């Protein structure tokens, strides 16, 4: 009789597969205890992937919120600047009128009321971060000044302010219109 057919405990070999009897002790250990770097629980891997995705999503959301806040601030500044550009000529007239009040009527209540209205306007401008540009005696800067005429005096030094200029939050809202020195001096 054939020994292979009579031994029921011996498995029938399948092509391409090793039987436990054919395996070396190291092969058997590798099957029962795979290396640590290869034994990643699929659930742990999924948790790690989802954690990374959520961290990226939170960072993207924070960046989006910051960008939206910056855009809102820029829009408010732009809108505020537009409104003030329309009102500044009225303020200029108010400023010139208050500067020309005769001494005889400076104590008049109506005149004091007009001066208070001008002061209120200046407080609103200050809260909106609108600042008057310095001119007379300053060096001409094309970012903040518009030279309308030149006159005798030190080169590129502002001699006279013809119309006030303003900045909003450090950016030019309206340049100051000025008279600038040409670098020539009058002979005495």
C-alpha positions in Angstrom: 0.0 0.0 0.0 0.9 3.5 -0.6 2.2 5.4 2.4 0.8 8.7 1.3 -2.8 7.4 1.1 -2.7 5.6 4.5 -1.4 8.5 6.6 -4.5 10.6 7.3 -2.7 13.2 9.4 -0.4 14.4 6.7 -2.0 17.2 4.6 -2.2 17.0 0.9 0.2 19.5 -0.7 -1.2 22.2 -2.8 0.8 23.6 -5.6 2.7 26.8 -4.6 1.8 26.4 -0.9 4.1 25.2 1.9 2.9 22.8 4.5 3.8 23.2 8.1 6.2 20.3 7.9 8.0 21.9 4.9 8.5 25.2 6.7 11.6 26.1 8.7 11.2 27.3 12.3 11.9 31.0 11.2 9.1 30.8 8.6 6.7 29.6 11.2 7.7 32.4 13.6 7.2 35.0 10.9 3.7 33.8 10.3 2.6 33.8 14.0 4.5 37.0 14.9 4.8 39.4 11.9 7.4 42.3 12.3 6.2 45.3 14.3 6.4 47.8 11.4 4.1 45.6 9.3 1.5 45.1 12.0 -0.6 48.2 11.8 -4.2 47.8 12.8 -6.4 49.1 10.0 -8.5 50.9 12.5 -5.5 52.7 14.0 -4.4 53.7 10.5 -7.9 55.0 9.7 -7.9 56.9 13.0 -4.5 58.5 12.2 -5.6 59.4 8.6 -8.9 60.9 9.9 -7.0 62.8 12.6 -4.6 64.3 10.0 -7.5 65.2 7.7 -9.3 67.0 10.6 -6.1 68.9 11.5 -5.7 70.1 7.9 -9.4 71.0 7.8 -9.1 73.0 11.0 -6.0 74.8 9.7 -7.7 75.6 6.4 -10.7 76.9 8.4 -8.5 79.1 10.5 -6.8 80.5 7.4 -10.1 81.1 5.7 -11.5 82.9 8.8 -8.3 85.1 8.9 -8.6 85.9 5.2 -12.3 86.8 5.5 -11.6 89.0 8.5 -8.8 90.8 6.5 -11.1 91.2 3.5 -13.8 92.6 5.8 -11.4 95.1 7.4 -10.1 96.2 3.9 -13.7 96.6 2.7 -14.6 98.7 5.7 -11.5 100.8 5.3 -12.3 101.2 1.6 -16.0 102.2 2.3 -15.0 104.5 5.1 -12.4 106.2 2.8 -15.0 106.6 0.0 -17.4 108.3 2.4 -14.8 110.6 3.8 -13.5 111.5 0.3 -17.0 112.9 -0.4 -17.2 114.8 2.9 -13.6 116.2 3.1 -14.3 119.2 0.8 -17.1 120.2 3.3 -14.7 119.8 6.2 -12.1 121.9 4.3 -14.7 124.7 3.9 -15.6 124.4 7.6 -11.9 124.6 8.6 -11.3 127.7 6.5 -14.5 129.3 7.8 -13.5 128.7 11.4 -10.0 130.0 10.8 -11.4 133.3 9.4 -13.7 134.1 12.3 -13.1 137.7 13.4 -11.8 138.2 16.9 -14.8 140.4 17.7 -17.2 137.5 17.5 -15.1 134.5 18.7 -17.0 134.5 22.0 -20.4 134.3 20.3 -22.3 131.2 21.2 -23.2 130.4 17.6 -19.5 130.6 16.6 -18.5 128.4 19.5 -21.2 125.9 18.3 -19.6 125.8 14.8 -16.2 125.3 16.4 -17.6 122.3 18.4 -19.1 120.8 15.2 -15.6 121.0 13.6 -14.2 119.3 16.7 -16.8 116.5 16.6 -15.9 115.9 12.9 -12.2 115.7 13.9 -13.0 113.1 16.6 -14.9 111.0 14.1 -11.9 111.2 11.7 -9.6 110.2 14.5 -11.7 107.1 15.3 -11.7 106.2 11.6 -7.8 106.5 11.7 -7.9 109.4 9.3 -4.8 111.6 9.9 -3.9 114.9 8.3 -0.7 114.8 6.3 2.1 117.1 7.5 3.2 119.6 4.9 4.8 123.0 5.4 8.6 122.5 6.1 8.5 118.8 5.2 10.3 117.2 2.3 8.1 116.6 -0.7 7.0 113.0 -0.9 5.0 112.0 -4.0 3.3 109.3 -2.0 1.6 111.9 0.2 1.9 115.2 -1.6 0.8 116.6 -5.0 3.0 119.5 -6.1 0.7 122.0 -7.8 3.2 124.9 -8.1 6.9 125.6 -7.5 8.3 128.7 -5.8 11.6 130.1 -4.7 12.9 128.2 -1.8 14.9 125.1 -0.7 14.6 122.3 -3.3 11.8 119.8 -2.6 10.8 121.4 0.7 7.1 122.3 1.0 6.6 126.0 1.3 2.8 126.2 1.5 -0.2 124.0 1.8 -3.0 124.7 -0.7 -5.3 121.8 0.2 -5.0 119.4 3.2 -4.2 115.8 2.5 -5.2 112.8 4.6 -4.2 109.2 5.2 -6.4 106.4 6.4 -4.7 103.7 8.4 -1.3 104.8 6.9 -2.4 104.8 3.3 -3.0 108.0 1.3 -6.7 108.9 1.2 -6.2 112.2 -0.5 -2.8 113.7 -1.2 -2.0 117.2 0.1 -1.8 119.8 -2.7 1.3 121.9 -2.0 3.7 124.5 -3.2 7.2 123.2 -3.4 10.6 124.9 -3.4 12.4 124.9 -6.7 15.9 125.3 -5.3 16.3 128.9 -6.3 16.7 131.7 -3.8 15.9 135.4 -4.3 18.9 137.7 -4.3 18.8 140.1 -1.4 
